[in-house]
């Protein structure tokens, strides 16, 4: 069930009615049943896999909580990590390894593997939990129902945000009925996310798909190449941030408070700043569970650069099993290292000044270049598109004037939001202003939204 379908909103309405019409003691069971139903509506065959990982991590955490620090405690952690990374590795990377090793190792053959829904997200969520229990930063959850709900909670099961155990169980164990502000902000965020998805992301998706799926091989135009890449850059932002806005909004309706996952990333003035604004739950996960354990910046400059590049290489592989994603991650790791080299120990400058627009534009272009590897079908297509972006022939843009108008409008709104917290103010505005903002978004969905088909969210594939 896609978030942008009538079926999903019927499902959500039924869940809300059952949840609030039931005694508090059984509400978590309703959420758990609804979450498994949501997962099973995609492919029920993978329910046993989800249950297996849930049982392994639940048991490993309980085991660690009863052991002192030492080899046995570490063994419980290793077993849990091995199970999570083993399942993820098989489903996501087996065929990638076979394709790269088949020339050297005979007898390896690709398999017809279906990637389980949301496996990358719930795997990272599980890993953060067991590692925090191992470190003594999180108490092991005693009730298996509570832990199962943490893993498969339907608003963020498919594409995040990656929620830390302390945040989820804080709300679950000390649950309070959503306040009027929670309800109003939840509805606002869901409407905002739907607007981002159907009005902006899906419209730009048509241009991006036209170029990458049809014209990349035949259209030599530089303008067409930049059009397609620019369209995908806006598509993936509005698509993914729209999903997480909806996830955060519906979680608030159920009494849970998730952290923000995007903070206007295309206004970033550096790649470092970009990763503090883009997919915040992933970038903070990579920092806390990969970059810092590797040594972070504690052992000199060259090891810092190594750790940055290695972290982003693995972050790229997390997104997908292809050399395109490896290059995408390495590219960002290299840019982060270069910025660190030239910046030294000084903190990144995020203050607005006369150079900020230039730095933001350069950062945006660098990010657009990286999206080529993210979207292209394979490495040869990536190289071809990059060649045409910088040495292509003359030709018209694929973007219509109204696409440009939408992009300019989005930039203007982002600038206002950056300075005045426009969305936060609208969510807490008087009823007339709040209702007007909701009406305007619904009007935009009706007039400009893509209604002829439900385009899947980009991050569903991860």
WOZI-V940645 format. One record per backbone hydrogen bond with DSSP energy under -1.0 kcal/mol. CO is the residue of the C=O (numbers start at 0). NH is the residue of the N-H. E is the energy in kcal/mol with one decimal. If there is no record, write none. Layout:
co=CO nh=NH e=E
co=CO nh=NH e=E
This chain:
co=1 nh=4 e=-1.1
co=4 nh=8 e=-1.5
co=5 nh=9 e=-2.2
co=6 nh=10 e=-2.3
co=7 nh=11 e=-3.0
co=8 nh=12 e=-2.2
co=9 nh=13 e=-2.3
co=10 nh=14 e=-2.4
co=11 nh=15 e=-2.6
co=12 nh=16 e=-2.2
co=13 nh=17 e=-2.7
co=14 nh=18 e=-2.8
co=15 nh=19 e=-2.3
co=16 nh=20 e=-1.7
co=22 nh=25 e=-1.5
co=23 nh=26 e=-1.1
co=25 nh=29 e=-1.7
co=26 nh=30 e=-2.3
co=27 nh=31 e=-2.3
co=28 nh=32 e=-2.7
co=29 nh=33 e=-2.7
co=30 nh=34 e=-2.3
co=31 nh=35 e=-2.4
co=32 nh=36 e=-2.3
co=33 nh=37 e=-2.5
co=34 nh=38 e=-2.3
co=35 nh=39 e=-3.0
co=36 nh=40 e=-1.8
co=38 nh=41 e=-1.3
co=38 nh=42 e=-1.6
co=42 nh=45 e=-1.5
co=43 nh=46 e=-1.7
co=45 nh=49 e=-2.1
co=46 nh=50 e=-2.7
co=47 nh=51 e=-2.6
co=48 nh=52 e=-2.4
co=49 nh=53 e=-2.0
co=50 nh=54 e=-2.6
co=51 nh=55 e=-2.5
co=52 nh=56 e=-2.4
co=53 nh=57 e=-2.4
co=54 nh=58 e=-2.6
co=55 nh=59 e=-2.7
co=56 nh=60 e=-2.2
co=57 nh=61 e=-1.9
co=58 nh=62 e=-2.6
co=59 nh=63 e=-2.6
co=60 nh=64 e=-2.1
co=62 nh=65 e=-1.0
co=63 nh=66 e=-1.4
co=69 nh=73 e=-2.2
co=70 nh=74 e=-2.3
co=71 nh=75 e=-1.9
co=72 nh=76 e=-1.6
co=73 nh=77 e=-2.6
co=74 nh=78 e=-2.5
co=75 nh=79 e=-1.9
co=76 nh=80 e=-2.8
co=77 nh=81 e=-2.7
co=78 nh=82 e=-2.0
co=79 nh=83 e=-2.3
co=80 nh=84 e=-2.9
co=81 nh=85 e=-2.1
co=82 nh=86 e=-2.4
co=83 nh=87 e=-2.3
co=84 nh=88 e=-2.8
co=85 nh=89 e=-2.4
co=86 nh=90 e=-2.4
co=87 nh=91 e=-2.4
co=88 nh=92 e=-2.0
co=89 nh=93 e=-1.1
co=92 nh=96 e=-2.4
co=93 nh=97 e=-2.6
co=94 nh=98 e=-2.4
co=95 nh=99 e=-1.3
co=96 nh=100 e=-1.9
co=97 nh=101 e=-2.0
co=100 nh=104 e=-3.1
co=110 nh=112 e=-1.6
co=115 nh=118 e=-1.6
co=117 nh=121 e=-2.5
co=118 nh=122 e=-1.7
co=119 nh=123 e=-1.6
co=120 nh=124 e=-2.1
co=121 nh=125 e=-2.1
co=122 nh=126 e=-2.6
co=123 nh=127 e=-2.3
co=124 nh=128 e=-1.5
co=125 nh=129 e=-2.4
co=126 nh=130 e=-2.5
co=127 nh=131 e=-2.0
co=128 nh=132 e=-2.2
co=129 nh=133 e=-2.3
co=130 nh=134 e=-2.4
co=131 nh=136 e=-2.5
co=131 nh=137 e=-1.2
co=142 nh=146 e=-1.7
co=143 nh=147 e=-2.6
co=144 nh=148 e=-2.1
co=145 nh=149 e=-1.8
co=146 nh=150 e=-1.8
co=147 nh=151 e=-2.1
co=148 nh=152 e=-1.2
co=152 nh=155 e=-1.1
co=155 nh=159 e=-1.5
co=163 nh=167 e=-2.0
co=164 nh=168 e=-2.9
co=165 nh=169 e=-1.1
co=166 nh=170 e=-1.3
co=167 nh=171 e=-2.2
co=168 nh=172 e=-2.8
co=169 nh=173 e=-1.1
co=178 nh=182 e=-2.3
co=179 nh=183 e=-2.5
co=180 nh=184 e=-2.8
co=181 nh=185 e=-2.5
co=182 nh=186 e=-2.5
co=183 nh=187 e=-2.1
co=184 nh=188 e=-2.8
co=185 nh=189 e=-2.1
co=186 nh=190 e=-2.2
co=187 nh=191 e=-2.9
co=188 nh=192 e=-2.8
co=189 nh=193 e=-2.1
co=190 nh=194 e=-2.2
co=191 nh=195 e=-2.6
co=192 nh=196 e=-2.2
co=193 nh=197 e=-2.9
co=194 nh=198 e=-2.1
co=194 nh=199 e=-1.2
co=195 nh=200 e=-3.2
co=196 nh=201 e=-2.5
co=197 nh=449 e=-1.8
co=199 nh=203 e=-2.4
co=200 nh=204 e=-2.0
co=201 nh=205 e=-1.1
co=203 nh=207 e=-2.5
co=204 nh=208 e=-3.2
co=205 nh=209 e=-1.8
co=206 nh=210 e=-2.1
co=207 nh=211 e=-2.8
co=208 nh=212 e=-2.2
co=209 nh=213 e=-1.1
co=209 nh=214 e=-1.6
co=210 nh=215 e=-2.5
co=214 nh=218 e=-3.5
co=219 nh=392 e=-2.4
co=220 nh=224 e=-1.7
co=221 nh=225 e=-2.5
co=222 nh=226 e=-2.2
co=223 nh=227 e=-2.6
co=224 nh=228 e=-2.3
co=225 nh=229 e=-2.7
co=226 nh=230 e=-2.6
co=227 nh=231 e=-2.0
co=228 nh=232 e=-2.5
co=229 nh=233 e=-2.0
co=230 nh=234 e=-2.6
co=231 nh=235 e=-3.0
co=232 nh=236 e=-1.3
co=233 nh=237 e=-2.5
co=234 nh=238 e=-2.8
co=235 nh=239 e=-2.2
co=236 nh=240 e=-2.7
co=237 nh=241 e=-1.4
co=238 nh=242 e=-1.9
co=239 nh=243 e=-2.3
co=240 nh=244 e=-2.2
co=241 nh=245 e=-2.0
co=242 nh=246 e=-2.5
co=243 nh=247 e=-2.8
co=244 nh=248 e=-2.4
co=245 nh=249 e=-2.8
co=246 nh=250 e=-1.9
co=247 nh=251 e=-1.7
co=248 nh=252 e=-1.5
co=250 nh=255 e=-2.9
co=251 nh=254 e=-1.3
co=260 nh=279 e=-2.5
co=263 nh=266 e=-1.8
co=264 nh=267 e=-1.7
co=269 nh=273 e=-2.3
co=270 nh=274 e=-2.2
co=273 nh=276 e=-1.4
co=273 nh=277 e=-2.4
co=276 nh=262 e=-1.9
co=278 nh=282 e=-2.5
co=279 nh=283 e=-2.5
co=280 nh=284 e=-1.2
co=281 nh=285 e=-3.0
co=282 nh=286 e=-1.8
co=283 nh=287 e=-2.5
co=284 nh=288 e=-2.8
co=285 nh=289 e=-1.1
co=285 nh=290 e=-3.2
co=286 nh=291 e=-2.6
co=289 nh=293 e=-1.9
co=290 nh=295 e=-2.4
co=291 nh=294 e=-1.5
co=294 nh=297 e=-2.4
co=299 nh=303 e=-1.6
co=300 nh=304 e=-2.4
co=301 nh=305 e=-2.3
co=302 nh=306 e=-2.6
co=303 nh=307 e=-2.4
co=304 nh=308 e=-2.5
co=305 nh=309 e=-2.8
co=306 nh=310 e=-2.3
co=307 nh=311 e=-2.2
co=308 nh=312 e=-2.4
co=309 nh=313 e=-2.3
co=310 nh=314 e=-2.1
co=311 nh=315 e=-2.3
co=312 nh=316 e=-2.2
co=313 nh=317 e=-2.1
co=315 nh=319 e=-1.1
co=319 nh=321 e=-1.3
co=321 nh=325 e=-1.5
co=322 nh=326 e=-2.7
co=323 nh=327 e=-2.5
co=324 nh=328 e=-2.5
co=325 nh=329 e=-2.8
co=326 nh=330 e=-3.0
co=327 nh=331 e=-1.8
co=328 nh=332 e=-2.4
co=329 nh=333 e=-2.7
co=330 nh=334 e=-2.3
co=331 nh=335 e=-2.5
co=332 nh=336 e=-2.1
co=333 nh=337 e=-2.6
co=334 nh=338 e=-2.4
co=335 nh=339 e=-2.1
co=336 nh=340 e=-2.5
co=337 nh=341 e=-2.4
co=338 nh=342 e=-2.3
co=339 nh=343 e=-2.1
co=342 nh=345 e=-1.4
co=352 nh=355 e=-1.2
co=354 nh=358 e=-2.3
co=355 nh=359 e=-2.9
co=356 nh=360 e=-2.2
co=357 nh=361 e=-2.6
co=358 nh=362 e=-2.4
co=359 nh=363 e=-2.3
co=360 nh=364 e=-2.3
co=361 nh=365 e=-2.4
co=362 nh=366 e=-2.3
co=363 nh=367 e=-2.5
co=364 nh=368 e=-2.2
co=365 nh=369 e=-1.5
co=366 nh=370 e=-1.7
co=369 nh=373 e=-1.2
co=370 nh=374 e=-2.2
co=371 nh=375 e=-2.6
co=377 nh=381 e=-1.9
co=378 nh=382 e=-2.4
co=379 nh=383 e=-2.2
co=380 nh=384 e=-2.5
co=381 nh=385 e=-2.5
co=382 nh=386 e=-2.2
co=383 nh=387 e=-2.0
co=384 nh=388 e=-2.1
co=385 nh=389 e=-1.4
co=386 nh=390 e=-2.0
co=387 nh=391 e=-1.1
co=392 nh=221 e=-2.9
co=399 nh=402 e=-1.1
co=399 nh=403 e=-1.6
co=400 nh=404 e=-2.2
co=401 nh=405 e=-2.1
co=402 nh=406 e=-2.3
co=403 nh=407 e=-2.7
co=404 nh=408 e=-2.4
co=405 nh=409 e=-2.5
co=406 nh=410 e=-2.2
co=407 nh=411 e=-2.5
co=408 nh=412 e=-2.5
co=409 nh=413 e=-2.4
co=410 nh=414 e=-2.4
co=411 nh=415 e=-2.1
co=412 nh=416 e=-2.8
co=413 nh=417 e=-2.6
co=414 nh=418 e=-1.6
co=415 nh=419 e=-3.1
co=416 nh=420 e=-1.9
co=420 nh=424 e=-2.6
co=421 nh=425 e=-2.5
co=422 nh=426 e=-2.3
co=423 nh=427 e=-1.2
co=425 nh=428 e=-1.0
co=429 nh=433 e=-2.7
co=430 nh=434 e=-3.1
co=431 nh=435 e=-2.0
co=432 nh=436 e=-2.3
co=433 nh=437 e=-2.3
co=434 nh=438 e=-2.6
co=435 nh=439 e=-2.4
co=436 nh=440 e=-2.1
co=437 nh=441 e=-2.5
co=438 nh=442 e=-2.4
co=439 nh=443 e=-2.3
co=440 nh=444 e=-2.2
co=441 nh=445 e=-2.3
co=442 nh=446 e=-2.5
co=443 nh=447 e=-2.9
co=444 nh=448 e=-1.1
co=456 nh=459 e=-1.5
co=457 nh=460 e=-1.3
co=458 nh=461 e=-1.4
